[in-house]
Amino acid sequence: MAERIWIIGASDGIGRELALAYAREGADLILSARGRDKLAEVAAEAGEAEILPLDVADRASIEAAAAAIAAGGKLDRIVHLAALYDPGRIADLDPEKAAQLVTVNLTGSFHIAQVGPRLLRKHGQLALCGSVAGYVGLPQGQIYSATKAGVINLAESLRAERPDVDVRLICPGFVDTRMTRRNRFRMPAIMPADKAAAAIMKGLAGKQFEIHFPHRLTRTLKLIRALPYAASLRLTRRLSRDGD
């Protein structure tokens, strides 16, 4: 029987490529994002997929989508990838944009963490998307990095609280998408979105809690995170000077 999968943030980037990859495997897909037209394009390319536009910052729109999904039966998997990104130094950030990022990236993930489990079959899978940007405070990481650190913590807490749900954490490195093309710095180990989607699919089919890639970047950042602040902050300050 085909897996029933809900992908949130499916209109572009990694979410789009993940939807197309699961479609090739014959999954029964439900695709969500804010833009109906882009979702319709992805659904048409996927072959057959249901589209449910929503805004993860709007709890009512999530509840409406959840009600529609529940009417069709239980899900096998939810993959939540929706996020906003606005690069820049903390001193230069627009406060309203920063608040919007917190609402979409962190509060939106909280909404899915609350609503998602009731839509899943027992031991169904719920994947939240953090980022390697959430491992450690980096220059120009701005509020995006802080929200992704929050998502990592949220996923860890949900994993501890919900043994009836297969909670997973996805932490991509730099992926070539519309969002990252706004960066004005060299992005180490950047990878195409289809390769990122393949890494996510492989990870979700495995047993590990965290799916992170590419390893040559993620392992370096994990090492920096494990260092005492006296050492790790010296390294990140150097990165800041190199970026000026």
C-alpha positions in Angstrom: 0.0 0.0 0.0 1.3 3.5 -0.9 2.5 5.7 1.9 0.3 8.7 2.7 2.7 11.7 3.1 2.0 15.3 4.0 4.8 17.7 2.9 4.6 21.3 4.2 6.7 23.7 2.2 6.4 21.8 -1.0 6.1 24.6 -3.5 9.8 25.3 -4.0 13.4 24.2 -3.2 14.0 21.0 -1.1 10.2 20.5 -0.5 9.4 20.5 -4.2 12.2 18.0 -5.0 11.2 15.8 -2.1 7.6 15.8 -3.3 8.7 14.7 -6.8 11.0 12.1 -5.4 8.3 10.5 -3.3 5.8 10.7 -6.2 8.3 8.6 -8.3 8.0 6.0 -5.5 4.2 6.0 -5.8 3.4 7.8 -2.6 0.0 9.3 -2.0 0.9 13.0 -1.5 -0.6 15.9 0.2 1.3 19.1 -0.6 1.1 22.4 1.4 2.6 25.9 1.2 1.2 29.4 1.0 1.1 29.7 -2.8 -1.7 27.7 -4.5 -0.4 28.3 -8.0 3.1 26.9 -7.3 1.6 24.0 -5.4 -0.6 23.2 -8.4 2.5 23.2 -10.7 4.3 20.7 -8.4 1.2 18.5 -8.1 0.9 18.5 -11.9 4.5 17.5 -12.3 4.2 14.8 -9.6 1.3 13.2 -11.4 -1.4 13.0 -8.7 -1.2 14.9 -5.5 -3.7 16.7 -3.3 -2.9 20.4 -2.6 -3.8 22.1 0.7 -2.6 25.7 0.8 -1.9 27.1 4.3 0.2 29.5 6.2 2.1 27.9 9.1 2.0 31.2 11.0 -1.8 30.9 11.0 -3.0 28.2 13.4 -6.5 28.3 11.9 -5.3 27.5 8.4 -3.3 24.5 9.8 -6.3 23.2 11.7 -8.5 23.5 8.5 -5.9 21.5 6.5 -5.7 19.0 9.3 -9.4 18.5 9.3 -9.4 17.9 5.6 -6.5 15.4 5.9 -8.2 13.5 8.8 -11.3 13.0 6.7 -9.2 10.9 4.3 -7.6 8.6 6.9 -4.3 8.5 8.8 -0.9 9.7 7.5 2.2 7.6 7.4 4.6 10.6 7.4 4.7 14.4 7.8 7.7 16.4 6.6 7.6 20.0 7.7 10.1 22.2 5.7 8.4 25.6 5.5 10.6 28.5 6.6 11.6 32.1 5.9 15.1 33.4 5.5 16.5 37.0 5.7 20.3 37.1 5.8 22.3 39.9 7.5 24.0 41.0 10.7 21.9 41.4 13.9 22.5 45.1 14.0 21.0 45.5 10.5 17.9 43.4 10.9 14.4 44.8 10.4 12.5 44.1 13.7 9.3 43.3 11.9 10.9 40.9 9.5 12.7 39.3 12.5 9.4 38.8 14.3 7.9 37.2 11.2 10.8 34.8 10.9 10.2 33.7 14.5 6.5 33.2 13.9 6.9 31.2 10.7 10.1 29.2 11.5 9.7 28.5 15.2 6.0 29.0 16.1 5.0 27.3 12.8 7.0 24.3 13.8 5.4 24.3 17.2 1.9 24.3 15.5 2.9 21.3 13.4 4.4 19.5 16.5 1.0 19.9 18.2 -1.3 19.2 15.3 0.7 16.6 13.4 0.7 13.6 15.8 -3.1 13.2 15.8 -3.0 12.8 12.1 -0.5 10.0 12.1 -1.0 6.3 12.4 0.6 4.8 15.5 4.4 5.2 15.2 4.0 7.3 12.1 6.7 9.7 11.3 6.9 13.5 12.0 10.0 15.3 10.7 10.8 18.9 11.6 13.4 20.9 9.7 16.2 22.5 11.7 19.4 23.6 10.0 23.2 23.4 10.6 22.8 27.1 11.1 21.1 26.2 14.4 24.2 24.3 15.7 26.2 27.4 16.7 25.9 31.2 16.4 27.6 32.2 13.2 28.2 35.7 11.6 25.2 36.7 9.4 23.3 33.8 10.9 20.8 36.4 12.2 17.4 35.5 13.6 17.1 32.5 11.2 19.9 30.6 13.0 18.2 31.4 16.4 14.9 30.0 15.1 16.5 26.9 13.8 18.3 26.3 17.2 14.8 26.5 18.7 13.4 24.0 16.2 16.2 21.6 17.1 15.4 21.9 20.8 11.6 21.5 20.0 12.3 18.3 18.0 14.4 16.9 20.8 11.7 17.6 23.4 9.0 16.1 21.2 11.1 13.0 20.7 11.4 12.6 24.4 7.7 13.2 25.1 6.1 11.2 22.3 7.3 7.5 22.1 4.2 6.8 20.0 5.5 9.0 17.2 8.7 8.5 15.1 10.0 12.1 15.5 12.9 13.1 13.3 15.1 16.1 12.9 16.4 17.3 9.5 19.4 19.6 9.5 20.6 20.5 6.0 23.7 22.4 5.2 23.8 24.9 2.3 21.4 23.9 -0.4 21.1 25.7 -3.8 17.6 27.2 -3.5 15.9 30.5 -4.0 16.6 31.4 -0.4 20.3 30.7 -0.3 20.9 32.6 -3.6 20.4 35.7 -1.5 23.6 35.0 0.4 26.6 37.2 -0.4 29.2 34.9 1.1 30.9 31.7 0.0 28.7 28.8 1.0 30.9 25.7 1.7 29.8 22.3 0.4 26.7 23.7 -1.2 24.6 21.0 -2.8 21.7 20.9 -5.3 18.1 20.6 -4.0 17.5 17.2 -5.6 20.6 15.7 -3.8 19.3 17.2 -0.5 15.9 15.6 -1.1 17.6 12.2 -1.8 19.6 12.5 1.5 16.4 13.3 3.4 14.5 10.3 1.9 17.4 8.0 2.8 17.6 9.3 6.3 13.9 9.1 7.0 13.9 5.5 5.8 16.7 4.8 8.3 16.8 4.8 12.1 18.7 7.9 13.1 16.9 10.7 14.9 18.9 13.4 13.0 19.4 13.6 9.3 22.2 16.0 8.6 24.2 16.6 5.4 26.7 17.1 3.9 28.8 15.4 6.6 32.0 17.3 5.8 30.3 20.5 6.8 28.0 19.2 9.5 30.7 17.3 11.4 32.9 20.4 11.4 30.1 22.5 12.9 29.3 19.8 15.5 32.9 19.9 16.5 32.8 23.7 17.0 29.6 23.3 19.0 31.3 20.8 21.3 34.3 23.1 22.0 34.5 25.3 25.1 33.3 28.9 24.4 36.8 30.2 24.7 37.7 28.2 21.6 34.5 28.2 19.7 33.9 32.0 19.9 37.5 32.6 18.8 36.7 30.6 15.7 33.4 32.3 14.9 34.9 35.8 15.4 37.5 34.8 12.8 34.7 33.9 10.4 33.2 37.3 11.0 36.4 39.1 10.2 36.9 37.0 7.1 33.4 37.9 5.9 34.0 41.7 6.2 
